[in-house]
């Protein structure tokens, strides 16, 4: 792939230049690379190639402080693909000096010919407390994003003293004019509003109910409009846990029950609050011997028998904020996300190859919808 590095669109996605990037079959869909507790980063190379071959639009990369360092993974995925978009969703601004993050994003932007988006999030307060980093605030995120964009625009930042830190002099290259999209991961209303004010794309959270997703979309777009931005220019991704029946019962237990249980272990309060679920149910779940005696994250350490018992502790409607059953039903759940107002859906918890039946069902679902209703009912972004 040759040609000059070019800017990107304000929707957090590369503006396609004829002869540069081919449009994917499913630009409205994405998946995560190295989903779950993966420990072999080399696996990502095949996953990225497969995601592109299957026609997925974007590969998202989460970060863990083991073998999932975000910039390294993004570079690897970018190097083995030509059209797939790549987004870190998410890393944290407080784990790197702003020059390191800004330079890394420029490197990835140019390496991928504009297919990269820098995704940021709040992270986990308990982890930051343990490793000695400051907890992340909205003011810090706003300040950090402002610094990155100034550096990408070729500015020299002198005497900066703000929520993100105190920096006497920051500069990358005065010739830079890099329009690198910022993606923000968000759960609570404050971060959703912040995303509407400063982000190009937004990634919501797994196990949002459809009503919660619709409310989040309204919050983001209202905040954008209030800030004087075009609310339609922000691309909003929902994250839908998907396990079709071809993967078997063990996969369903691990990827749905185990994953939701792990979220509830770690930061269930905010997930319960935004979904309007009962706090008492969460408290009882956390206090149950199956959970207190798990010895780690449920999706990583619990046996199938334990996961089956854990499922009995969870209300059915909590697990229903996902997609399971036949591939056709999973496709209908994807459609529900678009009806809630999002622009893209991340099919969570699978390798790209595992998504093959669902993608085939979605292809058929989308074709049928276009033949029986408005062509843009589920737009191909």
N, C-alpha and C positions, 0 to 999 in steps of 0.2 A: 504494500500500500504506500503510495507516494503522494506528493503534493504538499502545499503549505498547511501549517497548522491553522485551523480556523476556529472562530468563536462558536458558541453553542446557543441554543434557543433559551428563552426565559422560562421554559417549562421544565428545566432541569434535564433535558434530553438533547443529544446532539442534533443540530440542524443538518439534515441529510443533504449532501452535495452530490449531484449526479456523478457516477463513477467512483464515489468514495466509499460509502457504506450502503450495502443493500438493505432494503427494508425487510424485517423479519416477518414471519407469518403471524406470530402472536405478539406484536409490540405492546399489547395491553396487559401481558402477563409476565411475571418474573418468578424467580425462585432463589433460594439461598444456596450458596456453595458451602460445602463442608457442614451440612446441617447437623445440629446436635453436638454430641461430644466426640467429634472426629479428632483423631490424633495423628493422622498421616497427611500432611499438607500436599504431598505429591498427588494424592487422589484428585485434588482440585483441577489439575490439568485436563484430565479426561472429562470431569464434570463440566468444565467450561466449554470444551469442544462439543460435548453432547448437547448442552443447553442451546448452543448456537445451531447445531444441526437439526434439533427439534423445532426450531423457530421461536424460542422464547426471546422476549425483548431485552430483559435486563437480568443480570446476575448480581445479587446482593451478598455482601460479605460482612458478617458480624465479627467482632473481635473478642478474643479471650487471651489472657496473659499466659499462654502455653505455646501451642504451635499454630495459633491463629492471629498473628500480627497482621493488621489490616492492610498496610501499604505493601508489604511483601506479597500477600495474596492477590491484591489488585493488580500488581505488576505482572505476576505470573499469569493470571487470567487474561490480561490484556495482550500478553505476548503470544498466546496460543489461539487467539480469536481475531477476527477482522471486523465483525459487525455487531457483536453482542455488547450491549451497554453494561457498565460496571459501576457499582455504587457501594461504598462502605456504609453500612447501616447496622451498627454505627461504631465510630471511634469517639474519643473524648478530647476536647481541646486542652485539658489540663495535664495530659500525659506526655506532651511534647512541647518544646519551645515553639512559639508561633512561626519563627523562621523555618523550622524543620517541617512543620505541618504545611505551611504555605509552599515551600519548595517541593515537598513530596507531591502535593496536589498538581503543581505545574508539570512536574516530571511525568505523572500519570496522564495528565491531560494531553501532553504532547506524545507520549508513548502510544496512547490509544487513538490518536487523531481526534480527540474531542469526545470520546465515549465515556469519560469518567465523571462521576459526581462525588464530591466530598460529603459524606454523611456524618453528622454529629449527633450526640445524645447526652442526656444527663448522667448516665451511668448509675452506679449504686453507692449510696452514701456509706453503707457499712464497709464496703470494700475500700473506699477512699480513706475512711477513718483508720483502717488497719494498716494500709500501706503508706500513710502519711501524706496524702494529697488533699487539697481543699475540696469541700463539697461544691458541686457545680450549681450556679444560680442562673436565672434568666439574664441578669445583667452581665454576667461573665460571658454567656453565649453570644449575646448581642455585641458585646465589645470585641470578642475574638473574631466573629464573622466580619465585623467592620475592619479589623486589622488585616485579615486575609485579603479582602477585596481591595483594600488600598494597595497592598503589596502586589497583588495580581495586576493592578492598574499601573504599575511602574512608579508608585509614589515612594518617597522616603518618609518613614514615620519617625519623627523626632520627639524626644521627651514625652513619650506616652506614659500616662499614669492613670489607669482605669481599672475597672473591675477584673479584667483578665490579667492584669499584671503591670509592672512598672518596667519600661524598656527605654533606655536612652536613645538608641538608634536601631531601626529596623529597615532593611532594604534588600530586595532581590535583584532587580535589573530595571533601570529607568526606561528601557525600551519595551517592557512588558505591557501588553494589553490583552490579558487573558480573562475571558468571561467563563469562569468555571462554576458550574451550578453547585449550590449548597442544598443538601437534603437534611432535614431535621426529623429525628424520630420523636414521637410524642404520644403521651398517654393522657395526662391530666389537662384540665382546661387552660391553665396558665401557659403550659408549653404549646398547646394547640394555638392559642392566640399569638404567642411569640412566633410560631412557624408561619402564621398568616402574615406577620409583619416583616419577616426577614428572609424566609426560605424560598427556594425555587421549587422544591419538592418536599413532600411530607410522607413519612412512613408511620402508619398507625400501629396498633399492637394486636398480636394474636389473641383470639378469644374475646374480641369485641362482639357484642350482640349487634344485630342489624340496626336496631334503634340507636345504639351507642355510636355506631359508624356514621349514621346519618347526622346525628347531633354533632359529631366531631367535624364532619365536612362543613356544616353550617358555621361552626365556631371559627374554623380556619378562614373560610371565605369572607365572613363578616369582618374579621380582624384585618384581612387584607384590604377590603374596601375602606374601612375606617382609616387605615394607614395611607390611603391614596394610591393603592396598588390595584392592578387588574385582578380580581379574585379568580377569574377563569384561567389566568396564566400560571397558577400554582397547580402542579400535578400531585394529586393525593393518591397514595397507595394504601389499600387495606392489606392485612396479612391474614390469610385464611389457612388454618391447619387442615390439611387434606390427607386422608388415608382411604383410598378406595378399596373395595373388598378383595381385589386381586392380591393385595399385600398380606392378607391373613389376619387372624385375631391377635397374634402376638404384636404385630406392627401397630394395630389399633390401640392396644393397651399401652404400648411404649410411647407412641407418638401423640396420642390424644390424652389418655388418662395420666400417663406419666408426665407429659409436658405441662398440662394444666396444673397437676399437683405440684410440680416444681415451681411454677410461677406463683402459686398460692403460698408455698413455703417461703419464697424470697421476698415478694412484694405484692402479696395478695390484697393488702388493704386498699391500694389505689385501684387495682383492677376491679375489686368488689364495689368500690365507691362509684367509679365511672359507669359501671354496668347496672347500678341500682340493685345489686344482689344483697342478700342478708348478711350482715357482719357476724351475727350469731353463728351462722353455718360455717363461716371461715374460722371463727374462734374454736368451734368444736372440732373442725377438721385438724387444725394445727395442734390441738391438745390430745388428739387420739394417739394411742400407743403405736399404731402402724406408722404414723408420721414422726412422732418424737423418737422412735427407735429405728428410723430408716438408716441413719448413719451417713446421709448425704442426699444429693438431689434424687428424687424419686425416679426420674426418667433415666438416671445413670446406674442406680444401684439396686432398685427394687426387682424382685423376681416376678414372673408372670402371675404367680399365685397372690403375691402381695398387691400387685397392681389391680387384679380383679377384685380384691377386697377393698382397696382404696376407692374403686369406682362406686362402691356402695355408699361411700361417705359423701359423694358429690351429687348435687341435684342434676337431674337429666337435662334441665334447660341450660345449665352451665356448660355441659359438654356439647350441647346442640349448637353452640356458637362456633361451629367447625363444619367440615364436609366429610362425610363418611358414607358407606354403603356402596351402591353401584356407581360406576363412572358417570352414568347419565345423571344420577342425583347430584354427584359432586359438581357436574357442569351447571346444574340449576342453581346450586349454592354460589357458584362464581357469578352467575347472573344477578343473584340477590345483592351482591356487593356493588355492582354497577347501578342497580336500582336505588341503593342507598346514597349514590352520588359520587363515588370514587372514580378516578380516571384509570386506575390500574389495580391489579390484584396479584399479590405475591403468594404463590402456592407453597406453603410452609411445611417443613418437616420431611422433605423427600430429596433424594437425588434426582437429577433431571430424568434419568432413565425410568425411574419409578413413576414419573408423571405421564408416561406415554399413553396409557388408557384414558386418563382424564383429558389430555390434550385432544385425543381423537374424538371424545365425546363433546368437548367444547367446540371443536371445529364444526361438528354436525349441528350442535345447538345454535351456534352463531349463524350458520347457513339457513337453518329453518326460521330463525327470528327475522332475518333479513327478507326472506321470501313471504312472510306473513304480516310484517309490520314495517314501521319506519326503518330505513336503512341504517340510521345512526342510533338505533336504540341501545346497542352495545358497541360504541364506536371503536374502531381499530385505531388506537392512538398513534 
